[in-house]
Amino acid sequence: MSELVKVCNLDEVKEGELLPVTIEQVPLLVTKLNGKVIVSSRICTHKTFDLAEGIYADGFLTCPLHASTFELETGEALNPPAIDPLTIYPVVIKDNEVYIEI
């Protein structure tokens, strides 16, 4: 059975911007893409680099350390050296708050 955990308030999430949050010691990124809230893991799967410092445009996030790019809607790693995807969490919006299912 999944549990809902509050991530942030919906009004904190801006289209095209990255919001770094840490929930239960897990670093996450929150963004809005075409009106849809996306919550992903925040650490590059190649090296432990904080992707909140990455380059974000049009739903793609590039790690500045070695230039691996991830598609934030799916988490897919699009080019090496990263080969593992980011974790994408199921999102629930309730009473103007953003929750993830864990």
C-alpha positions as CSV (number, residue, x, y, z in Angstrom):
1,M,0.0,0.0,0.0
2,S,1.4,3.4,-0.9
3,E,1.6,6.4,1.4
4,L,1.2,10.0,0.5
5,V,3.9,12.4,1.6
6,K,3.6,16.2,1.2
7,V,6.3,17.7,-0.9
8,C,5.3,21.4,-1.2
9,N,2.5,23.8,-1.8
10,L,1.3,23.9,-5.4
11,D,1.9,27.7,-5.7
12,E,5.6,27.1,-5.0
13,V,5.9,25.1,-8.3
14,K,6.5,27.3,-11.3
15,E,6.4,26.3,-14.9
16,G,9.9,25.8,-16.3
17,E,11.7,26.2,-12.9
18,L,13.3,23.6,-10.6
19,L,12.3,23.5,-7.0
20,P,14.7,21.5,-4.9
21,V,13.2,19.9,-1.8
22,T,14.3,17.2,0.6
23,I,11.7,14.9,2.1
24,E,12.7,12.3,4.7
25,Q,16.3,12.8,3.7
26,V,15.6,12.1,0.1
27,P,16.6,15.0,-2.3
28,L,13.9,15.7,-4.9
29,L,13.3,18.1,-7.7
30,V,9.8,19.5,-8.4
31,T,8.8,21.3,-11.6
32,K,5.8,22.0,-13.7
33,L,5.9,21.0,-17.4
34,N,2.9,22.0,-19.6
35,G,0.9,22.4,-16.4
36,K,1.7,19.0,-15.1
37,V,3.7,18.7,-11.8
38,I,6.6,16.4,-11.9
39,V,8.6,15.1,-9.0
40,S,11.9,13.3,-9.6
41,S,15.0,12.3,-7.8
42,R,17.6,15.1,-7.6
43,I,20.9,13.3,-7.8
44,C,22.5,12.4,-11.1
45,T,22.6,8.6,-11.6
46,H,26.1,8.8,-13.0
47,K,27.9,10.6,-10.2
48,T,26.4,12.0,-7.0
49,F,25.9,15.5,-8.3
50,D,22.9,17.7,-7.3
51,L,20.8,18.3,-10.4
52,A,19.3,21.4,-8.9
53,E,22.4,23.0,-10.3
54,G,21.7,21.5,-13.7
55,I,20.5,23.2,-16.9
56,Y,16.8,22.8,-17.4
57,A,14.9,23.6,-20.6
58,D,11.8,22.3,-22.3
59,G,11.4,19.3,-20.0
60,F,15.1,18.2,-20.3
61,L,17.6,18.4,-17.4
62,T,21.4,18.3,-18.1
63,C,23.9,17.6,-15.5
64,P,26.7,20.1,-15.7
65,L,29.3,17.7,-14.4
66,H,29.5,15.3,-17.4
67,A,26.6,16.6,-19.7
68,S,24.2,13.6,-19.2
69,T,20.7,14.7,-20.1
70,F,17.5,13.3,-18.6
71,E,13.9,13.6,-19.8
72,L,12.1,14.8,-16.6
73,E,8.6,13.4,-17.6
74,T,9.9,9.9,-17.8
75,G,13.3,10.1,-16.0
76,E,15.0,8.5,-19.0
77,A,18.8,9.1,-19.3
78,L,19.2,10.2,-22.9
79,N,23.0,10.1,-23.2
80,P,26.1,8.7,-21.4
81,P,27.8,8.7,-19.1
82,A,24.5,8.3,-17.2
83,I,22.6,5.2,-18.2
84,D,20.2,4.7,-15.3
85,P,17.0,6.8,-15.2
86,L,16.0,9.3,-12.5
87,T,13.2,8.1,-10.3
88,I,9.9,9.7,-11.1
89,Y,7.3,9.7,-8.3
90,P,3.5,9.5,-8.8
91,V,2.1,12.9,-7.9
92,V,-1.2,13.7,-6.2
93,I,-2.5,17.3,-5.9
94,K,-4.9,17.7,-3.0
95,D,-6.1,21.0,-1.4
96,N,-3.4,23.0,-3.2
97,E,-0.6,20.8,-1.9
98,V,1.7,18.5,-3.8
99,Y,2.1,14.9,-2.5
100,I,4.1,12.0,-3.8
101,E,3.2,8.3,-3.4
102,I,5.9,6.2,-1.8
